[in-house]
Amino acid sequence: MVQMFRRLASKNLKNISLDSDKSHIYLKDTDFALVIMRPYDLVQLGDLIGSGSEDILIWTGKTIGKALCKNIQENRKIKSKKQLFQELLVNLMNMGYGKFEMSYIENTSVKISVFNSIVQEVQSKQDATLISNLYSGIFLGSLAFAGAEVFPKLTDISMESQKPCVFEFEFIS
């Protein structure tokens, strides 16, 4: 384990920091500890759990989304929901979740397109749907942290490298 941390430390990674005493990896400038899993590991976790795995992955995503937003808010004191979501997407991109584009209409809807998502790393549509639950959870958790009540309006999961996965949420008045 110590050897792994030395190798990681020597790579001068921009987005993470290492705590070799605790053997933890953190998102840089936060206290957000990272767990590194391959997309296929998430699919295997879903298979292991069986029925209800969708709910667990959404819940996990919500936990990640809320924790990231909490760290963003503590470090940057952001005032608007739109800015908070933009910062969240930058953090997610830095963590390897893909490249994000957002269309935000105040108090109406938010649409997030994910290019090069980790969904594209799996083979079957069923596996892609499982991983998309993690993304949905992250977005739902971040929206809840910001005090927004939403319901999912559209989710379009693409396994093609040129097409984005699209998540759209409508604000509840």
Secondary structure, 3 states (H helix, E strand, C coil): CHHHHHHHHHCCCCCEEEECCCCEEEECCCCCECCCCCHHHHHHHHHHHCCCHHHHHHHHHHHHHHHHHHHHHHHHCCCCHHHHHHHHHHHHHHCCCCEEEEEEECCCEEEEEEECCHHHHCCCHHHHHHHHHHHHHHHHHHHHHCCCCEEEEEEECCCCCCCCEEEEEEECC
